[in-house]
């Protein structure tokens, strides 16, 4: 099957009409018997078909073009497929650690009787990292490792015996270039390079059962905006300085996070008194590899290995490394990688300013941040009054909470 490396204004892929029946792309036996190049082509076409890409047949070619947008159902379906692939790959590890997860969850029948008293626990030991990992697999979005600086957090409830886990959160190095974010701040490339170190991305943020039924996700979101998170950051990076001007780099003035489905019910309307803590500031460009399945990516790696073209990454299996693999494999099979990569999923971007003068600080107009004073205990009380008390009056919610038993907790 030959693929022309050309495109029209719609960003379509042009393929000479293949010799096989495209309806057989879901036939595992067919895919398994192809040579590596043909296998990558088939799997990649399958991934695009799953995303409702349109195929138009003519006498001697196929035109595969992306939809104008992805609805939530398409995104969920794609995420489910990718998540299942990852869970199957790590099935043995998950089964080995599922009891650890169950021992750290609350009994639903007990949670309504006690006060919720959150405590932040920083992951340092292997057991803590294992707990974070096993609970991260519970998320509907596929598990992936984060490259760069990283702080993993477990949020426990000291209001109950054994301090069960309410939820998890993680901060990581901010993505270098996000146009809508950079425009919102006012960054050009030079200023961003010098000052992005004062920001972090919340790449994991959410609650576990039974707290998720009580809007525990909003509780974790409030906690992430607290003084305590800033202090954790300052303590971890107190000895770090910026490379260019050798300034202290232990001030965290803004956190960014994204929502896979655009607007987020977890972050919307999240106020403290009269100020929105999470501000919607735009969307990512949707450029990336999230829509490429693990099976397809593995086939690409195998193809590069056979061609003697392995791509190494001393920082691990991060997003940039994945995109380089996809680009090189696409070149080999003569697919236009730009068309493929630019049609991933757009995410909604939210900013969490921690300092009143965060923008001036990130633009290097001032040299000292003026922080909001948001003690975690104060934010927790506000969450209780604004969200929890109302939730406890909902009988459907109460039934879900009471019916939760950690012994029935499953990842699959």
Secondary structure as UniProt FT lines:
FT   STRAND          3..4
FT   TURN            9..10
FT   STRAND          13..16
FT   HELIX           22..26
FT   HELIX           28..33
FT   HELIX           36..50
FT   TURN            51..52
FT   STRAND          54..57
FT   STRAND          61..65
FT   HELIX           72..89
FT   HELIX           91..103
FT   HELIX           108..111
FT   TURN            112..113
FT   STRAND          118..122
FT   HELIX           126..136
FT   TURN            137..138
FT   STRAND          150..157
FT   TURN            158..159
FT   TURN            161..162
FT   STRAND          165..173
FT   HELIX           179..185
FT   HELIX           189..195
FT   HELIX           196..198
FT   STRAND          199..207
FT   TURN            209..210
FT   HELIX           211..214
FT   HELIX           216..224
FT   HELIX           227..236
FT   TURN            237..239
FT   TURN            243..245
FT   STRAND          254..259
FT   TURN            260..261
FT   TURN            265..269
FT   STRAND          271..272
FT   TURN            273..274
FT   STRAND          275..276
FT   STRAND          279..283
FT   TURN            290..291
FT   HELIX           294..306
FT   TURN            307..308
FT   TURN            314..315
FT   HELIX           319..333
FT   HELIX           337..341
FT   TURN            342..343
FT   STRAND          348..353
FT   TURN            356..357
FT   HELIX           358..362
FT   TURN            363..364
FT   HELIX           376..383
FT   HELIX           384..388
FT   HELIX           389..391
FT   TURN            392..393
FT   HELIX           395..403
FT   HELIX           406..408
//
